[in-house]
């Protein structure tokens, strides 16, 4: 007796779910038949307003409870022998996991995952509203993401995502709020609140870069709706209330490799701190605080020297004994040039 296995039904349900979402949103799904399947189940051809966008993505579709860990809300895609095939495929390769019990699917960029996790044998990713795959999410989030556009979310939708405890949801909300609603004052207030309340590991560095758009620095590339002067005044007022502890937290975003250099997050940190009315007082106190990490104190000393030139030398010299080579070089540079500019 020939049997039609339940796994075949489950796999077909996954393909049909993806096809329905794609075609319901007006794009095209080209299924690759099983005998020609080398690790790609289909191609999605993007169409918007009945016009082809001349963009395709390849998808690997997994369906069934074996590809979902309910306790961790985690999707699983075995890599097996597909690693090189996926990584070298000429189109973007996305993995989609359909969970019949939930009636939902979620997606991951396989190439990006493999690049970030070269030794993994299983692709693991948490389910969220940021990677949900259905007809609505396909239009509002999936297609814009593939096209590197800003997802088309309303202000309430983006705000709710921004407050999420899931990092990818919060990040998506942040991007949409900043790019689509830059003059929403509540967004800026909550951005500053996040920087104050959340642990550094929960704050994406781009948050600091976005906040630096208010004091500005020379390497900001801005596009979209201009940030109004009234908005800038509102944010400056909130920044003026920063405490010493908040300044220390900002300094913690500077990494030793990039430091305070052009294009590094340290440049944005410096722009924000230098704009504070109490910057000098805070920085001097941080430089002299032996309970802080040496690198934090050094960064504070550098920003102080940038702002105050030779008058900062007596404070900078207090770092001697922490990393004497740093103090010696910094002081000699200030004496020779009258100040220091790491962006020159």
N, C-alpha and C positions, 0 to 999 in steps of 0.2 A: 504494500500500500504506500502510495506517495503521500507524504504529509506536507502541509503548508505551515511552517513553523511560526509560532507566535512572535519570535524575534523579527521575522520578516514583516509582520503586520505593524509591530512597534516602529521599525525603521521607516516604513512607508508613511506612518502617521506623522513622524517628524518631518519628512520631506514635504508632505502635504501641508503641514502647518506653516512651514517656511514659505512654500509657494503661495499659499493663501494670503499671507501677510504682505509679501512682495507685490503680487499681482493686484491685490486689493488696494494698494497704495499707488498703482499705476505704473510700476516698473515691470521688468520681465525676469522670469526665472527659467533658465535653461538647464534641465536635469541631465546629468551624465549617467548613462545606463551602467548597471552593475558590472557588465563584462568589460567596460572601459574605465572603471573606477580604480585609479591608482592612489587615491587619497584625497580626491576632490569629488564631492557629490553633485555640485552644480555651479553655475555661473549666474550671478545677479547682474543684470544690465540696468543701470540707473536711468530713469526717465522722470522728468519733472514738467508738469503742465503739458503733457503729451509730446514734449520735445526730448529726444535722446540726448544724454549728457556726454556721450562718448566715453563713458567710464564703466568698467566692469570690475567685480570682485569675485574671487573664488571662495566657495564655502565647503567646509566639512561639517556635516550634520550628524549629531549623535542623538539618539532618542531612547528613553527608558530610565527606570529608577537606578540602574547600575551606574549611570553617569552622573548621579546626584547624591551628595551627602547631606541629608536633611538636618543633621545636628549642627553642621557648620555652614549651612546654606551655601554649599560649595559645589560647583560643577567640575566634572572630571573628563578629560579627553586623553586617552592613551596615545603616546607619541609613536610607539612601536618603531617600524622601519620607515616612517614618513618624514623624519626630521629633515634630511637633505632635500627631499622632494618639495616639501612645503617651503623651506627656507629659500630655495632657488627658483621657485615658481615665478613666472614673469608678472603675475598680477598680485595685488594684496590678497592674503589668505586669511579668512576668518573662520573661527570655529563657532558653531551654534549648537547648544544643548537644549533639546526639548524634553520637558518633564511632564509626561501625560497626567500624573496625579495632580499636578498643579495647574495644568492647562496653560503653561507658560514656557517661554524659551528665553535664553540669555546668550550673549555672544562675547567673543574675545578676539583680539587681533593676534593670530597665531605667530606671525613673523616677529612682532614686537616681543611676545612672550619668550620665544626661543632665543632671541638675542639677549634678553635680560636674564634668562635662566638656562644657560647652555647645558647644564648637567642634569636637568630634570628629565624624568622618563614619563611623567604624567603632567599635563597642563591642568592647573588648578586655579579657579577663579570664583570669587564670591558673587552671588546673585545680587542685583540691585536694580533700582529704577534707572540707573545710568547705562546699564548694559542690557536692559530688557529688549526683547525682540518680538514685536507685534506690529500690526498695521499702523497704529498711531505713533508708536516709538520709531518705527522705520522712517516715517516722514519727518518727524520733529527732531530726532536725535541721530539715528543711524546714518541717513544720507548726508546731513550736514557734517557729521564727524568724518565720514569717508572723504568728503570734498574739502575738508579742513575749513569749514565755515562755522559760524556760531550757531549752535542749536536753536531752534525756533520755539522757545518756551515763554510762557507768560510770566509776568512779574511774580504772581503768587506761586507758580510752579517752581520757578528758579529760587525763590526765597525759601520754600519748604525744603528743597534739595540742599541748599546752603547750610541749613541748620541740622542736617542729618549727621548721625554718628558714623555712617559709612564713608570712608575717605573719598571714594570715587563719586558718590552722590554729592558730597559737599564741594568737591572740586568742580564738578559740572555746574552746580549752582553758582559758584564763585565766578567762573568764566562768563556765564550768561549774564549775570548781574552787572559785571564790570563792562562788558562789551555792548550790551543792549540797553542797560538802564544806568548809565554812569552818573546821572543827576538825581538818582533816588537817594535822599539823605539817610533814610533808614538803612540802606545797604552799607554806607560808609560807617555809620555808627556801629553796626553789627560786625563789620570787618575789624574795626579797632577792638571791639569787645572780644572777638575771637583771639586776636593777638594777645590780649590780656589774660583770658581765662583758660585757653587750651594749652596743652603741653606742646613744646616745640615740634615733637615728632608728629603731631596732628595738624600742623600748620604748613601748607605747601609754601616753599620759598617765593612762588609767584605772588602770594599775598603781599609780601614786603615790596616787591616790584610795583604792584598796583598802587600801594599806598604812597610810594615815592613819586607818583604822578602829581601829587599835590605840591610838594616843594620843588619837584622836577630835578632832572639832571641831564647832562648832555647826550646820554646814550639811550634815552627813551624814544621808542618809535611808536607813536600813537596813531590810531585810526578810528573812525567811527564818530559818533555824536560828541561834539566838544564838551569838555567839563566846564560848566558855567562858573563864573566868578563867585556867585552865591554859594555854590557847592563847595568850592575851594575854601571859602571863608568858614563854612560850617566845619569842615574837616580840620582846618588849622586851629580852630577853637578847641576841638577835641584833642588834638595833638598837644596843645599847650598845657593840657592837664596831665601829661605823662609824668610818671614817677620815676625815681632812680631805678627801681626794680624793673620797670618796663624797658628802660634804656639798656640795662644789663641783658634782658631777654632778647632785645633786638641785636645786640652785639653777638649773642650766641648763634645767630644765623650766619655769621661770617665764617667761612671755612678756611683752613690754613693754606690750602692750595691756591684758591682764588684771591684770598685776602680782600683788600680794598683796592680793586683794580677795575678798569673799564670792562663793563659787561658782566662782572661778577655780582652776586647778590650783595656783597659788601658795599658796592657803589650805592645801591638803593638804601642800605642801612645808614651809610654816612649821610646821604642827602636828607633823610628823615631826622636823624639826630642833630645834625648841624642846623636844622630849621627851628629847633625847640628853643624857647626863650631862656630856659635854664640849662642849656647844653653845657656851658662852661663849668658850672657848679657840679653838675652830675658827672662829667668826665673826669674832673680833678679828683672827685671823691672815689670814683671807680679805680683810677690809676693807683691811688694810695691804699686801696683795700686789699690787704694781704690774704684775705680769706677767699678771694676770687681766683679763678684759673689765670695763669700767666698770660695766655693768649688773649683773654678778654681784656686784661689790663693794658696789653700792648696795643690792641685795636683802639681802645679809648685814648691812649697816649698819641697815637697817630692822628686820630680825628682832631684831638685838641691842638696838636701841632699844625695841622692843616688850617685851623681857624685862627690860631693866635700867634703863629710864627715863633720868633725868638723868645717871646715872653712865656712860652710854655716850657722852656728848657728846665727851669728849676723843678717843675713837677715831673717831667719826663725822667730826669736824673734819679728820681726816687725809685725807679725800676731797677737800678743797678743791683746786681746780685741775683735777679730773677733770670734774666738772659742778657748778660752784660754785652754780648756782641750786638744785640738789637739796639740797646740804649746808645752804645758808642756810635754806631752807624747813623742812627736817627739824629742824635745831637750834632754830630759832625756835619751832616747834610744841612741841617737848619742853620748852623753857623756860617757855612759856606755860601748858601743860597738865600738866606733870610727867611726860609720857610720850606714847605714840602708840598708837592702836588703829585700824587701817585697816578694821576690821569694824563700827565704830560707826555 
